Amino acid sequence: MDKLSERPHSVSSLAAPLGITLTAVVQHLQVLEESGLVHTEKVGRVRTCRLETAGFAALEEWIRDRRPPWERRLDRLGELLAETGEGE
C-alpha cells in the first residue's frame, strides 16, 4: 500500500518485490478492490492500481466506531493481569 500512496502502479510492479505469484497479488488486490480501498483499471495488457481514498474514510469510520469497546476490553485485561501479577 505504501507504493500505491505515491502514485498508481501496475500489478506486475507491485508483485515484483513480494516473492509471490502474480496470481496471488491479483487475488489480494481483488479483495482490496471489493472493500473499496483500491481501484484497478485494465488498459491493453496492463492492469494499473491506485488507492481509493473514499474507501479509507469508510474504514476509518468503522475503526472509530469499534475502538472504544476494544479499548475498554484491553484496559480490563490489563487490570486483570496486574491483579494476578502477570502484567509485570
FIDOLO-565369 format. One record per atom (N, C-alpha, C, O): residue number from 0; x, y, z; chain. Coordinates in steps of 0.2 Angstrom, whole numbers, plus 5000, padded with zeros to 4 digits. Each point is the difference from the previous one (the first is absolute). Layout:
PT,NUM,X,Y,Z,A .
...
REM end
This chain:
PT,0,5004,4994,5000,A .
PT,0,4996,5006,5000,A .
PT,0,5004,5006,5000,A .
PT,0,4998,5005,4997,A .
PT,1,5008,4995,5006,A .
PT,1,5004,5006,5000,A .
PT,1,5002,5002,4993,A .
PT,1,5000,5006,4998,A .
PT,2,5002,4989,4998,A .
PT,2,5001,5002,4993,A .
PT,2,4995,5003,4996,A .
PT,2,5001,5005,4997,A .
PT,3,4993,4993,5005,A .
PT,3,4994,5003,4997,A .
PT,3,4998,5007,5002,A .
PT,3,4997,5004,4997,A .
PT,4,5005,4997,5009,A .
PT,4,4999,5007,5003,A .
PT,4,5004,5005,4996,A .
PT,4,4998,5006,5000,A .
PT,5,5007,4992,4997,A .
PT,5,5005,5005,4996,A .
PT,5,4996,5001,4993,A .
PT,5,5000,5006,4998,A .
PT,6,4998,4989,4999,A .
PT,6,4997,5001,4993,A .
PT,6,4997,4993,4998,A .
PT,6,5001,4995,5003,A .
PT,7,4995,5005,4992,A .
PT,7,4998,4994,4997,A .
PT,7,5005,4995,4998,A .
PT,7,5005,5003,4997,A .
PT,8,4994,4991,5003,A .
PT,8,5006,4995,4998,A .
PT,8,4996,4994,4996,A .
PT,8,4994,4999,5001,A .
PT,9,5010,4998,4995,A .
PT,9,4998,4994,4997,A .
PT,9,5000,4994,5005,A .
PT,9,5004,5000,5004,A .
PT,10,4992,4995,4994,A .
PT,10,5000,4994,5005,A .
PT,10,5007,4997,5000,A .
PT,10,5002,4998,5005,A .
PT,11,5001,5002,4989,A .
PT,11,5006,4996,5000,A .
PT,11,5006,5004,5004,A .
PT,11,5004,4997,5003,A .
PT,12,4995,5010,4997,A .
PT,12,5005,5003,5004,A .
PT,12,4999,5000,5007,A .
PT,12,5005,5000,5004,A .
PT,13,4989,4999,4998,A .
PT,13,4998,4998,5007,A .
PT,13,5002,4993,5002,A .
PT,13,5003,4999,5006,A .
PT,14,4997,4997,4990,A .
PT,14,5001,4993,5001,A .
PT,14,5008,4998,5000,A .
PT,14,5002,4996,5004,A .
PT,15,5002,5008,4992,A .
PT,15,5007,4998,4999,A .
PT,15,5003,4999,5007,A .
PT,15,5004,4995,5001,A .
PT,16,4996,5010,5004,A .
PT,16,5004,4999,5006,A .
PT,16,4997,4996,5005,A .
PT,16,5003,4998,5005,A .
PT,17,4991,4999,4994,A .
PT,17,4997,4996,5005,A .
PT,17,5002,4993,5001,A .
PT,17,4999,4997,5005,A .
PT,18,5003,5000,4989,A .
PT,18,5002,4993,5001,A .
PT,18,4994,4995,5000,A .
PT,18,5001,4994,5002,A .
PT,19,4994,5008,4995,A .
PT,19,4994,4996,4999,A .
PT,19,4997,5001,4993,A .
PT,19,5002,5004,4996,A .
PT,20,4994,4991,5002,A .
PT,20,4998,5000,4993,A .
PT,20,4996,5006,4999,A .
PT,20,4996,5003,5004,A .
PT,21,5003,4999,4989,A .
PT,21,4996,5005,4998,A .
PT,21,4993,4998,5001,A .
PT,21,4996,5005,5002,A .
PT,22,5002,4989,4998,A .
PT,22,4993,4998,5001,A .
PT,22,4998,5002,5007,A .
PT,22,4995,5002,5002,A .
PT,23,5010,4996,5003,A .
PT,23,4999,5002,5007,A .
PT,23,4999,5007,5001,A .
PT,23,4995,5002,5004,A .
PT,24,5009,5002,4993,A .
PT,24,4999,5008,5001,A .
PT,24,4994,5002,4997,A .
PT,24,4996,5004,5003,A .
PT,25,5002,4993,4991,A .
PT,25,4993,5002,4997,A .
PT,25,4994,4998,5005,A .
PT,25,4996,5004,5001,A .
PT,26,5005,4991,5002,A .
PT,26,4995,4997,5005,A .
PT,26,4999,5005,5006,A .
PT,26,4995,5002,5002,A .
PT,27,5011,5000,5000,A .
PT,27,5000,5005,5006,A .
PT,27,4997,5007,4998,A .
PT,27,4996,5003,5003,A .
PT,28,5006,4999,4991,A .
PT,28,4997,5006,4997,A .
PT,28,4993,5000,4999,A .
PT,28,4996,5005,5001,A .
PT,29,5001,4989,4997,A .
PT,29,4993,5000,4999,A .
PT,29,4996,5001,5007,A .
PT,29,4995,5003,5000,A .
PT,30,5008,4994,5005,A .
PT,30,4997,5001,5007,A .
PT,30,5000,5007,5002,A .
PT,30,4996,5003,5002,A .
PT,31,5010,5000,4997,A .
PT,31,5001,5008,5001,A .
PT,31,4995,5004,4996,A .
PT,31,4997,5005,5002,A .
PT,32,5002,4993,4992,A .
PT,32,4995,5003,4995,A .
PT,32,4993,4999,5002,A .
PT,32,4996,5005,5000,A .
PT,33,5002,4989,5002,A .
PT,33,4994,4999,5003,A .
PT,33,4998,5004,5006,A .
PT,33,4994,5001,5001,A .
PT,34,5011,5000,5003,A .
PT,34,4999,5004,5006,A .
PT,34,5001,5007,4999,A .
PT,34,4999,5004,5005,A .
PT,35,5002,4998,4989,A .
PT,35,5000,5007,4999,A .
PT,35,5006,5004,5001,A .
PT,35,5000,5006,5000,A .
PT,36,5006,4990,5001,A .
PT,36,5006,5004,5002,A .
PT,36,5004,5001,4994,A .
PT,36,5005,5004,5000,A .
PT,37,4994,4992,4995,A .
PT,37,5004,5000,4994,A .
PT,37,4996,5000,4994,A .
PT,37,4995,4997,5000,A .
PT,38,5007,5007,4994,A .
PT,38,4996,5000,4994,A .
PT,38,5005,4997,4995,A .
PT,38,5006,5003,4999,A .
PT,39,4992,4992,4997,A .
PT,39,5005,4998,4994,A .
PT,39,4996,5001,4994,A .
PT,39,4994,5000,4999,A .
PT,40,5011,5001,4996,A .
PT,40,4997,5002,4993,A .
PT,40,5005,4996,4995,A .
PT,40,5006,5000,5001,A .
PT,41,4991,4997,4994,A .
PT,41,5004,4996,4995,A .
PT,41,5000,5004,4994,A .
PT,41,4995,5002,4997,A .
PT,42,5011,5000,5000,A .
PT,42,5001,5003,4994,A .
PT,42,5004,4996,4996,A .
PT,42,5006,4999,5001,A .
PT,43,4992,4997,4994,A .
PT,43,5004,4996,4996,A .
PT,43,5001,4994,5004,A .
PT,43,4996,4996,5003,A .
PT,44,5011,5002,4998,A .
PT,44,5002,4994,5004,A .
PT,44,5002,5003,5007,A .
PT,44,5002,4995,5004,A .
PT,45,4998,5011,4997,A .
PT,45,5002,5002,5007,A .
PT,45,4994,5002,5004,A .
PT,45,4996,5004,4999,A .
PT,46,5005,4993,5007,A .
PT,46,4995,5002,5006,A .
PT,46,5003,5005,5005,A .
PT,46,5005,4998,5003,A .
PT,47,4992,5008,4997,A .
PT,47,5003,5005,5005,A .
PT,47,4996,5000,5006,A .
PT,47,4994,5000,5000,A .
PT,48,5009,5001,5006,A .
PT,48,4996,5001,5006,A .
PT,48,5002,5007,5003,A .
PT,48,5005,5003,4999,A .
PT,49,4990,5000,5004,A .
PT,49,5001,5006,5004,A .
PT,49,4995,4999,5006,A .
PT,49,4995,4997,5001,A .
PT,50,5007,5007,5004,A .
PT,50,4997,5000,5007,A .
PT,50,4993,5004,4999,A .
PT,50,5000,5005,4996,A .
PT,51,4995,4993,5007,A .
PT,51,4993,5003,5000,A .
PT,51,4999,5003,5007,A .
PT,51,4998,4997,5005,A .
PT,52,5003,5010,4995,A .
PT,52,5000,5003,5007,A .
PT,52,4993,4999,5003,A .
PT,52,5000,5001,5006,A .
PT,53,4995,4999,4990,A .
PT,53,4993,5000,5003,A .
PT,53,5000,4993,5005,A .
PT,53,4996,5000,5005,A .
PT,54,5007,4995,4992,A .
PT,54,5000,4994,5004,A .
PT,54,5003,5000,5007,A .
PT,54,4998,4997,5005,A .
PT,55,5007,5007,4995,A .
PT,55,5004,5001,5006,A .
PT,55,4996,5004,5005,A .
PT,55,5000,4999,5006,A .
PT,56,4996,5006,4992,A .
PT,56,4995,5004,5004,A .
PT,56,4995,4995,5003,A .
PT,56,4999,5001,5006,A .
PT,57,4998,4994,4990,A .
PT,57,4996,4995,5003,A .
PT,57,5003,4996,5005,A .
PT,57,4997,4998,5006,A .
PT,58,5009,5000,4993,A .
PT,58,5004,4996,5004,A .
PT,58,5002,5003,5007,A .
PT,58,4999,4998,5005,A .
PT,59,5003,5009,4994,A .
PT,59,5001,5004,5006,A .
PT,59,4994,5000,5005,A .
PT,59,5000,5000,5006,A .
PT,60,4994,5001,4991,A .
PT,60,4994,5001,5003,A .
PT,60,4998,4993,5004,A .
PT,60,4998,5000,5006,A .
PT,61,5003,4995,4990,A .
PT,61,4999,4993,5003,A .
PT,61,5005,4999,5006,A .
PT,61,4997,4997,5006,A .
PT,62,5009,5005,4994,A .
PT,62,5005,4999,5005,A .
PT,62,4998,5005,5006,A .
PT,62,5000,4997,5006,A .
PT,63,4998,5009,4993,A .
PT,63,4998,5005,5005,A .
PT,63,4994,4997,5004,A .
PT,63,5000,5001,5006,A .
PT,64,4995,4996,4990,A .
PT,64,4994,4997,5004,A .
PT,64,5002,4995,5004,A .
PT,64,4997,4999,5005,A .
PT,65,5008,4997,4994,A .
PT,65,5002,4994,5004,A .
PT,65,5005,5001,5005,A .
PT,65,5001,4995,5004,A .
PT,66,5003,5010,4995,A .
PT,66,5005,5001,5005,A .
PT,66,4999,5001,5007,A .
PT,66,5003,4997,5004,A .
PT,67,4992,5007,4998,A .
PT,67,4998,5000,5007,A .
PT,67,4999,4994,5004,A .
PT,67,5003,4998,5005,A .
PT,68,4993,4997,4992,A .
PT,68,4999,4994,5003,A .
PT,68,5006,4996,5001,A .
PT,68,5001,4996,5005,A .
PT,69,5003,5004,4990,A .
PT,69,5006,4996,5000,A .
PT,69,5005,5003,5005,A .
PT,69,5004,4996,5003,A .
PT,70,4997,5011,4997,A .
PT,70,5004,5003,5005,A .
PT,70,4998,4998,5007,A .
PT,70,5004,4999,5005,A .
PT,71,4989,5001,4997,A .
PT,71,4998,4998,5006,A .
PT,71,5002,4992,5002,A .
PT,71,5002,4999,5005,A .
PT,72,4997,4997,4990,A .
PT,72,5002,4993,5001,A .
PT,72,5007,4999,5001,A .
PT,72,5002,4997,5005,A .
PT,73,5002,5007,4992,A .
PT,73,5007,4999,5001,A .
PT,73,5002,5003,5006,A .
PT,73,5005,4998,5004,A .
PT,74,4992,5008,4998,A .
PT,74,5001,5003,5007,A .
PT,74,4999,4995,5006,A .
PT,74,5003,4999,5004,A .
PT,75,4991,4997,4995,A .
PT,75,4998,4995,5005,A .
PT,75,5005,4995,5000,A .
PT,75,5001,4997,5005,A .
PT,76,5001,5000,4989,A .
PT,76,5005,4995,5000,A .
PT,76,5006,5002,5003,A .
PT,76,5003,4996,5004,A .
PT,77,5000,5010,4995,A .
PT,77,5005,5003,5004,A .
PT,77,4999,5000,5007,A .
PT,77,5005,4998,5004,A .
PT,78,4989,5004,4999,A .
PT,78,4999,5000,5007,A .
PT,78,5000,4993,5003,A .
PT,78,5003,4998,5005,A .
PT,79,4994,4997,4991,A .
PT,79,5000,4993,5002,A .
PT,79,5007,4997,5001,A .
PT,79,5002,4997,5004,A .
PT,80,5002,5005,4991,A .
PT,80,5007,4997,5000,A .
PT,80,5004,5003,5005,A .
PT,80,5004,4997,5004,A .
PT,81,4995,5010,4998,A .
PT,81,5003,5003,5005,A .
PT,81,4998,4997,5007,A .
PT,81,5004,4999,5004,A .
PT,82,4990,4999,4997,A .
PT,82,4997,4997,5006,A .
PT,82,5003,4993,5001,A .
PT,82,5002,4998,5006,A .
PT,83,5000,4998,4989,A .
PT,83,5003,4994,5000,A .
PT,83,5007,5000,5000,A .
PT,83,5003,4995,5001,A .
PT,84,5000,5011,4998,A .
PT,84,5007,5000,5000,A .
PT,84,5003,4998,4993,A .
PT,84,5007,5000,5000,A .
PT,85,4989,4999,4995,A .
PT,85,5003,4998,4994,A .
PT,85,5002,5006,4995,A .
PT,85,5003,4999,4995,A .
PT,86,4994,5007,5007,A .
PT,86,5001,5005,4996,A .
PT,86,5007,5004,5001,A .
PT,86,5001,5005,4997,A .
PT,87,5003,4992,5007,A .
PT,87,5006,5003,5002,A .
PT,87,5006,4998,4996,A .
PT,87,5006,5002,5001,A .
REM end
